[in-house]
């Protein structure tokens, strides 16, 4: 019996076991995937619903050419099989205007339709475009830190870390920046991922149409703590949001330049907490770099004080 480079036998039994393992993986993979949350396919906000519509429309347009092409491939293979004496053999055939018209017109129509969907959707869902509503938007300033999210409510003068509480049905206007490396803010069930960059402000408008808890995350790799850089968006009725603001104002530390410097130190898996008072000028100081940016991910092994996963 022959052996493989790793010293294990390479016989029929081994190949049979490998084949069985491969077949099991094919059947188990869909079962595992069913445990995944639907996220963008189960939106709970007006932006997310519009993006889902674009996704489904684009898929339908592409299937309009993919399905007939696959069907035609099987049909031609069956019709021009060797045993079919009725199939016409034309060894000198080289051109057909009708076939050329079909071959080129269908893909062009598909591209035009997809381009139209993308063009209209990109303008209608411009992240900086305010959402139509009779309710004034809630202002939230989001700062990407290493490796956590800071949310400042400038009108209410409170702040939170890794926790975002918003009133359901109220538009949310985000001003976003990064206090370290480039990052990306994403709440899949509400829609519109957007990047944050140091020294710059980006705008985003979202709305949760119904109460619920939605997972938010960083969708751009930013170092050792990236996998733990997530937060919960709690959409609550307006009266519960007002009660949360009142409770926040009565507990926790205050957020100023000094406490921000401590907060900006690198940490992973930070437990959510709130600040009872927040300097309304703090966000602008972060954007203009009056407050120094964080160090960002370092090369080599992370310091154990930052990453518990680092072996001693």
C-alpha positions as CSV (number, residue, x, y, z in Angstrom):
1,X,0.0,0.0,0.0
2,X,1.3,3.4,-0.9
3,X,1.7,6.2,1.6
4,X,1.0,9.9,1.4
5,X,3.7,12.6,2.2
6,X,2.3,12.8,5.7
7,X,2.9,9.1,6.3
8,X,-0.8,8.0,6.3
9,X,-1.9,5.2,4.1
10,X,-3.3,6.0,0.7
11,X,-5.5,3.1,-0.1
12,X,-9.1,2.4,-1.1
13,X,-10.4,2.6,2.4
14,X,-8.8,6.0,2.9
15,X,-10.2,7.4,-0.4
16,X,-13.6,6.0,0.5
17,X,-13.5,7.8,3.9
18,X,-12.5,11.0,2.2
19,X,-15.3,10.7,-0.3
20,X,-17.8,10.1,2.5
21,X,-16.5,13.1,4.4
22,X,-16.9,15.3,1.3
23,X,-20.5,14.1,0.8
24,X,-21.4,14.7,4.4
25,X,-20.0,18.2,4.2
26,X,-22.2,18.9,1.2
27,X,-25.3,17.9,3.2
28,X,-24.3,19.5,6.5
29,X,-23.3,22.9,5.1
30,X,-26.9,24.0,4.2
31,X,-28.1,22.9,7.6
32,X,-25.4,25.0,9.3
33,X,-26.2,27.9,7.1
34,X,-29.9,27.8,8.2
35,X,-28.7,28.9,11.6
36,X,-27.4,32.2,10.2
37,X,-29.6,35.2,10.6
38,X,-31.3,36.5,7.5
39,X,-30.0,40.0,8.1
40,X,-30.3,42.0,4.9
41,X,-33.1,39.7,3.7
42,X,-35.2,40.5,6.8
43,X,-34.9,44.3,7.0
44,X,-36.6,46.4,9.7
45,X,-36.1,49.9,8.3
46,X,-37.1,51.9,5.2
47,X,-33.5,51.9,3.9
48,X,-33.0,48.2,4.4
49,X,-36.4,47.4,2.6
50,X,-35.4,49.5,-0.4
51,X,-32.0,47.8,-0.6
52,X,-33.7,44.4,-0.4
53,X,-35.9,45.4,-3.3
54,X,-32.9,46.4,-5.4
55,X,-31.2,43.0,-4.5
56,X,-34.2,41.0,-5.5
57,X,-34.8,43.0,-8.7
58,X,-31.2,42.7,-9.8
59,X,-31.3,38.9,-9.2
60,X,-34.5,38.6,-11.2
61,X,-33.0,40.6,-14.1
62,X,-29.9,38.4,-14.1
63,X,-31.8,35.2,-13.9
64,X,-33.7,36.3,-17.0
65,X,-30.6,35.6,-19.0
66,X,-28.9,33.0,-16.8
67,X,-31.8,30.5,-16.8
68,X,-32.5,30.5,-20.5
69,X,-28.8,30.2,-21.2
70,X,-28.5,27.2,-19.0
71,X,-31.6,25.7,-20.5
72,X,-30.3,26.3,-24.0
73,X,-27.0,24.7,-23.2
74,X,-28.7,21.4,-22.2
75,X,-31.1,21.7,-25.2
76,X,-28.3,22.1,-27.7
77,X,-26.3,19.3,-26.1
78,X,-29.3,17.0,-26.3
79,X,-30.3,17.9,-29.8
80,X,-26.8,17.7,-31.3
81,X,-25.9,14.4,-29.7
82,X,-24.2,11.9,-31.8
83,X,-27.2,9.6,-32.0
84,X,-29.6,12.3,-33.3
85,X,-29.7,11.8,-37.1
86,X,-32.1,14.7,-37.5
87,X,-29.6,17.3,-36.3
88,X,-28.2,19.3,-39.3
89,X,-24.4,19.3,-39.6
90,X,-23.1,22.5,-41.2
91,X,-19.3,22.4,-41.2
92,X,-19.0,25.5,-43.4
93,X,-21.4,27.7,-41.3
94,X,-19.8,30.8,-39.9
95,X,-22.3,33.6,-39.5
96,X,-25.9,34.4,-38.8
97,X,-27.2,37.9,-38.5
98,X,-30.2,36.8,-36.5
99,X,-28.1,34.8,-34.0
100,X,-25.7,37.8,-33.7
101,X,-28.7,40.0,-32.9
102,X,-30.0,37.7,-30.2
103,X,-26.5,37.1,-28.7
104,X,-25.8,40.8,-28.3
105,X,-29.2,42.3,-27.7
106,X,-30.1,40.2,-24.7
107,X,-26.9,41.0,-22.7
108,X,-27.2,44.7,-23.6
109,X,-30.8,44.8,-22.4
110,X,-29.8,43.1,-19.1
111,X,-26.9,45.6,-18.6
112,X,-29.2,48.5,-19.3
113,X,-31.8,47.3,-16.8
114,X,-29.2,46.6,-14.1
115,X,-27.6,50.0,-14.8
116,X,-30.9,51.7,-14.4
117,X,-31.7,49.9,-11.1
118,X,-28.2,50.8,-9.8
119,X,-28.4,54.4,-11.0
120,X,-31.9,55.1,-9.5
121,X,-31.2,53.2,-6.3
122,X,-27.8,54.9,-5.7
123,X,-29.5,58.3,-5.9
124,X,-32.6,57.4,-3.9
125,X,-30.5,55.8,-1.2
126,X,-27.8,58.3,-0.9
127,X,-26.6,57.9,2.7
128,X,-26.5,61.7,3.2
129,X,-30.0,62.2,1.9
130,X,-32.5,62.9,4.7
131,X,-35.4,60.4,5.1
132,X,-38.9,61.8,4.5
133,X,-40.6,62.1,7.8
134,X,-42.8,64.4,9.8
135,X,-40.6,63.6,12.9
136,X,-37.4,65.6,13.3
137,X,-34.3,63.3,13.1
138,X,-32.4,62.2,16.2
139,X,-28.7,63.3,15.9
140,X,-26.1,60.7,16.8
141,X,-22.4,61.1,16.5
142,X,-20.6,57.8,16.1
143,X,-16.8,57.3,16.6
144,X,-14.9,54.1,15.7
145,X,-12.3,53.4,18.3
146,X,-9.9,50.5,18.8
147,X,-12.0,48.2,19.2
148,X,-15.3,49.6,20.3
149,X,-17.9,52.1,19.2
150,X,-18.7,55.4,20.9
151,X,-22.1,57.0,20.4
152,X,-22.7,60.6,21.4
153,X,-26.2,62.2,21.6
154,X,-25.3,65.9,21.2
155,X,-28.8,67.2,21.8
156,X,-29.3,65.0,24.9
157,X,-25.7,65.4,26.0
158,X,-25.2,61.8,26.9
159,X,-23.1,59.1,25.3
160,X,-22.8,55.3,25.3
161,X,-20.2,52.7,24.3
162,X,-21.1,49.6,22.3
163,X,-24.8,50.3,22.8
164,X,-27.1,52.4,20.6
165,X,-30.6,53.2,21.8
166,X,-33.0,54.9,19.4
167,X,-36.7,55.7,19.2
168,X,-38.5,53.4,16.7
169,X,-40.1,55.3,13.8
170,X,-37.8,58.3,14.2
171,X,-35.2,59.0,11.5
172,X,-31.6,58.8,12.8
173,X,-29.0,61.2,11.4
174,X,-25.5,59.8,12.0
175,X,-22.3,61.8,11.8
176,X,-19.5,59.3,11.7
177,X,-15.7,59.5,12.1
178,X,-12.8,57.2,13.2
179,X,-10.4,58.0,16.0
180,X,-8.0,55.4,14.6
181,X,-7.7,53.5,11.3
182,X,-10.4,53.4,8.7
183,X,-13.5,51.4,9.7
184,X,-17.0,50.6,8.6
185,X,-20.3,51.0,10.4
186,X,-23.0,48.5,9.5
187,X,-26.4,47.5,10.9
188,X,-27.5,44.9,8.3
189,X,-31.2,44.9,9.1
190,X,-31.4,48.7,8.9
191,X,-29.2,49.0,5.8
192,X,-26.4,51.1,4.2
193,X,-23.0,50.3,5.4
194,X,-20.7,53.3,5.4
195,X,-17.0,53.9,6.1
196,X,-15.5,56.0,8.8
197,X,-12.1,57.7,8.4
198,X,-9.9,59.7,10.7
199,X,-10.0,63.4,10.2
200,X,-13.2,63.2,8.2
201,X,-17.0,63.1,8.8
202,X,-19.4,60.9,6.8
203,X,-23.2,61.1,7.0
204,X,-25.8,58.4,7.2
205,X,-29.6,58.4,7.6
206,X,-31.4,55.3,8.9
207,X,-34.7,54.5,10.6
208,X,-35.9,51.5,12.5
209,X,-39.6,51.1,11.6
210,X,-40.5,48.9,14.5
211,X,-39.2,48.2,18.0
212,X,-36.5,45.5,18.3
213,X,-32.9,44.7,18.9
214,X,-30.6,44.7,15.8
215,X,-27.0,43.7,15.6
216,X,-24.5,46.3,14.5
217,X,-20.9,45.6,13.6
218,X,-17.7,46.7,12.1
219,X,-17.5,45.4,8.6
220,X,-13.9,46.4,7.8
221,X,-10.9,44.6,9.3
222,X,-9.1,46.9,11.7
223,X,-6.8,44.7,13.8
224,X,-6.8,42.2,16.7
225,X,-10.1,43.3,18.3
226,X,-12.1,43.5,15.0
227,X,-14.2,40.3,15.7
228,X,-15.4,41.8,19.0
229,X,-16.2,45.2,17.6
230,X,-20.0,44.9,17.5
231,X,-22.9,46.5,19.3
232,X,-26.7,46.3,19.8
233,X,-29.1,48.8,18.3
234,X,-32.2,48.9,20.6
235,X,-35.1,50.5,18.9
236,X,-37.7,51.3,21.5
237,X,-40.9,53.3,21.8
238,X,-40.5,57.1,22.2
239,X,-41.5,57.1,25.9
240,X,-38.9,54.3,26.6
241,X,-36.2,56.2,24.8
242,X,-37.0,59.3,26.9
243,X,-36.9,57.2,30.1
244,X,-33.5,55.7,29.0
245,X,-32.1,59.2,28.5
246,X,-33.3,60.3,32.0
247,X,-31.8,57.1,33.6
248,X,-28.5,57.7,31.7
249,X,-28.2,61.2,33.0
250,X,-28.4,60.0,36.5
251,X,-25.6,57.4,36.5
252,X,-22.2,56.8,35.1
253,X,-19.1,59.0,34.5
254,X,-19.0,62.1,32.3
255,X,-17.3,62.2,28.9
256,X,-14.8,65.0,28.4
257,X,-11.3,65.2,26.9
258,X,-9.7,63.4,29.9
259,X,-12.1,60.5,30.0
260,X,-12.1,60.3,26.3
261,X,-8.3,59.8,26.3
262,X,-8.7,56.8,28.7
263,X,-11.6,55.5,26.5
264,X,-9.5,55.7,23.4
265,X,-6.9,53.2,24.7
266,X,-7.1,49.9,22.9
267,X,-9.3,47.3,24.4
268,X,-11.3,44.3,23.1
269,X,-14.7,42.9,24.0
270,X,-15.7,46.0,25.9
271,X,-18.9,45.7,28.0
272,X,-21.5,48.3,27.0
273,X,-21.8,51.3,29.4
274,X,-23.0,54.9,29.3
275,X,-21.8,58.4,30.2
276,X,-24.2,60.7,32.1
277,X,-22.8,63.8,30.5
278,X,-21.0,64.4,27.2
279,X,-19.1,67.4,26.0
280,X,-21.1,68.6,22.9
281,X,-17.9,69.8,21.3
282,X,-16.0,66.5,21.7
283,X,-17.0,65.0,18.3
284,X,-15.7,68.1,16.5
285,X,-12.4,68.0,18.5
286,X,-12.0,64.3,17.4
287,X,-12.6,65.1,13.8
288,X,-10.3,68.1,13.7
289,X,-7.7,66.0,15.6
290,X,-7.5,68.5,18.5
291,X,-7.7,65.3,20.4
292,X,-4.9,63.0,19.1
293,X,-6.0,59.9,17.2
294,X,-5.5,56.4,18.6
295,X,-2.4,54.4,17.8
296,X,-4.2,51.9,15.5
297,X,-3.3,48.3,15.1
298,X,0.4,47.5,15.8
299,X,2.6,45.1,14.0
300,X,3.7,41.9,15.8
301,X,1.9,40.3,18.7
302,X,-0.7,42.4,20.6
303,X,0.1,43.4,24.1
304,X,-1.6,41.1,26.6
305,X,-3.3,44.1,28.3
306,X,-5.1,44.7,25.1
307,X,-5.8,41.2,23.8
308,X,-6.7,38.4,26.3
309,X,-6.1,36.0,23.3
310,X,-2.4,36.8,23.4
311,X,-0.5,33.9,24.9
312,X,1.9,34.7,27.8
